[in-house]
């Protein structure tokens, strides 16, 4: 069974069976759970933000009179039974974990930034959508909501599912080269800023299988650097 | 009999029919005369063998076998029905054949400290000399392999390791003259993957054989990056009189010093020296471009494969865009004549096979399809021969298998 929005709502309404409750709680506490986070498009974000803010303001307004009526003495911890406190603490803990995870997920998924200032070693990172190996003196920024990758240096990307990216070598300016590429799950792709005497700041993007078409010296260097 | 049993039996029958059919198609594949390697648009590489390349149509996907592993088109050494290659990741040297509809490995041997072939030479029918530069130890090495027994003798090649600002080297040709081995090489400086340059001197080491001791070092500064990886593409040959010619390739696909000229140099058999009076400057000829492949036609004529400036933008699309021309050269008069062929694609290809003075050229054109073109230098005729059917992206190798 999958944890759905309906199931979570059922959980919050206290209508879940013990089995369903256990499943939701395990899901909420599981850091490793595969989640497909689809970030809203940049254009929709403002509308979404405004809508959330409006909802919040309405909530605050409706809450205000009640707030003023609550006196310090009437809100005594002692007056609440212990079991209710325990449930509340557990609920706060679960909700807190959920919100923390969601926040983490959103920030990792929306924009991924990595810099490698080492002179010799690669920086390897595994994300939910891809693994990245960043060569020395390189950096990369991936906006997962737009599929834009800006990089400078050399990077190897291995996507965990089929995915389309628009790749731009930021240090390849001024003529801002961009290339749209459909990356297949499980394949190694290499993006490289390259200088040749005839074409400075060239951007090379290729699937690992095409490495052999590069100048032999470059091919061998990339194979050594990315251990492929 | 239940419907499920009937379905299962029918499927089994269908499966064995297909397998049986495929096997009968391939049962004598390794005894055919020619081998073809094609890269398909779906990304898969196939090998197919045939007895004729002068006419007809062949479908590598339907009539051939899947290359296993894939993308080995620059690595193959083909002889007597066998395919030899070195796995760059594992250092395993293997022999494979096409049998039962599969590209099957027969035997292999690990060559320690050797993970790239830059040049090979057959010393005898069963003995192969491999030469390569090993980056980790910064040494040029050779390995002599008896392919019957898969026994290996290997050692460092007596040529100077990269020195000064140089941190890499390339070995571009190897040629046995009597009891000597001539090895052409150059050095490189590389910077953080982003660029590299090549020494402005090309070197040729003269090594006594079988002692493998350096006896002389020849230098030339007229151009650089001698030869190339000869399992990927040919760039040197010996003519009828025993004189040795090699192409030096400073273009962006190899030497990366395009201000130098692509040119042909010669080592006369009698002199054991790079002929100071001979230099066929390809870049300064009417070709006006860099080139990377060279094949001997006989009678002082050769074919050179050259890039065409302005059609490609750089290294990023050098192999993807059809921009390669073929020119017939007169090596003595130093004249050039373009062959009226569609522009070819693929930076390095084993694409010219000369038999009895007739050239067979493997062309893959996005517009005119993939085919063998036959050029007869006697009457200068050019016609289309065997055509490849299917969704072909690259026609990467055409060679004698037996």
Interface residues (C-beta under 8 A of the other chain):
Chain A: X135 X136 X137 X153 X154 X192 X193 X194 X195 X196 X197 X198 X199 X202 X203 X204 X205 X209 X210 X212 X213 X214 X215 X216 X217 X218 X220 X221 X222 X223 X224 X225 X228
Chain B: X43 X70 X71 X73 X74 X88 X89 X116 X118 X135 X168 X170 X188 X190 X192 X193 X194 X195 X196 X228 X229 X232 X252 X253 X254 X256 X257 X258 X259 X313 X314 X315 X316 X318 X319 X346 X347 X348
